Amino acid sequence: MTVTQRDERSFQVDLTSMGRGFWGRLRRQRVRVDPYQIAKAVFAVMDFCGDRDVRGQRLMWNDYRIFLSQSDYDGLAPLIGRLEQDLASLLQERFNEGDAALVGGLNVDLLVSEGERLAPGTVVVQAQFLAWKDEGKEGMADGAVTVRAGRRAAQPPPLPSTRRVADPVTGDGVLQLKWLDQHATVGNGLRVVLGRPHADATGSFVPLHGASNEINRRQLFIEPSEGGGAVIGRLTAANSVQVNGRLVQPGGQIAVPELPVEVSLSNGALVLRVEAAQPA
């Protein structure tokens, strides 16, 4: 297995190099992705986490988004139950070693890569700390394992008529988002993710109603910044995002000191206007 760190929280894992020996590594082979390989990929990425608690014990990221090619995803879908068992077993073994601690429960999401064409046997893993209680969820016990295919969390989808963020907005609205004939308000101190509507959207998500299939389910994030501006970022595996004509790199972000700005998604497939919200 070969792991390449793409940025601080994103890793490309080549599963085709597992168990092939020296001569096998000289040529790529078609490798069937199975639960064992997914579990090994998660633990390989965990080793890159260098955070420690106040006692010096190493911490592990607890939220992993694994992007697969369409063919790998289709082949793995019937094995989700076995994957959950394997991850739970490996996680318990790691805890028994006593060399690291997991922050909350372990969440693994298996997703089809929409913004980047991946070769079979190659996956992209995005890792982060997920504060479950901060998102209004019940706290998960350490060592609990959640494996989901094709979704982020088991929350009810927003109603079709929804025009605002799926979860309650914190504080007064400071940003107004407009596209087509839709709009949404973003509260102070809140980062929201925007993308094509889908049934299993998570907490602070703005569904871009009317978006075509050229728009990713999770394409960009927007949050207010001090001084009346905004920070606009492109998710690592997402299609193009341009802010006033300036291309945002995958996994990157742009700080905009003044509003309004125009955000073009997927080479103009949808144009989003970000402006200061008017006082009520």
Number of C-alpha atoms within 10 A of each C-alpha: 15 13 18 12 14 15 13 12 18 21 21 21 24 18 22 22 20 14 10 14 9 9 7 13 13 10 10 11 13 10 14 14 20 18 19 13 17 22 19 17 23 22 16 16 23 18 13 16 16 11 11 13 10 6 6 9 14 17 19 24 26 23 22 24 21 25 25 26 20 17 15 21 20 12 12 20 16 10 12 16 12 14 20 17 14 15 24 18 14 15 18 12 11 14 14 10 8 10 10 18 18 19 19 22 20 24 19 26 19 22 20 21 19 21 21 15 12 19 14 20 22 22 25 26 26 24 23 16 16 17 16 14 11 9 13 10 11 9 13 17 12 14 18 15 19 16 21 18 16 16 20 20 17 11 13 12 16 22 9 9 8 15 17 20 21 20 15 11 17 11 11 14 20 22 25 18 21 17 18 13 7 16 19 20 22 27 20 17 16 16 16 22 23 22 21 19 23 15 12 15 25 20 21 20 20 29 26 24 19 13 19 13 12 16 24 24 21 24 24 26 19 23 20 24 19 10 8 15 21 24 16 25 23 26 22 21 21 23 21 22 26 21 22 13 11 11 17 18 17 20 17 14 19 17 15 17 15 13 14 17 18 18 21 20 24 19 14 14 13 17 19 19 18 24 20 20 17 9 7 5
